[in-house]
Amino acid sequence: MMKIYKKGQGNRARAIAALAAVAIAVFGIAEVYSSEGTAMIFVVVSAFMVVVVAGGGIYLSLINARTSEFLIETQAELKKVAWPPKDEVKGSSAVVVGTVVVMGVFLVIVDYALAFITRLIQVYPSAS
């Protein structure tokens, strides 16, 4: 029987990695199953392959020494990080969201202007 490498260390990072592998498996199976016109054998084989990938992800996150050590060290390093205060995160996020909105509006205006100009000079002839 395989033993969990360094049991009790890096539990949060390992759990997130294992859940990510399971989520990938679930979404993969759902995507293959929802595809129209897909043969049932393909669905079954794809589901099996996705489960194998998820099992591999769980194996890597719990038992494999190199991957487990990486996840343990990652969690330890994240505990050392000096996280910014909540107000600073809110302010920075507001700046990013505002910039994205302004750039989006700018690009929409430029797109409509260029579309208007191309119609005006008839770059693309009409279908009629």
MOBEL-V496345 format. One record per helix or strand of 3 or more residues. SS is the DSSP state (2 for helix, 1 for strand). FROM is the first residue (numbers start at 0). LEN is the number of residues. If there is no record, write none. Layout:
ss=SS from=FROM len=LEN
ss=SS from=FROM len=LEN
This chain:
ss=2 from=10 len=24
ss=2 from=39 len=23
ss=2 from=64 len=16
ss=2 from=85 len=35
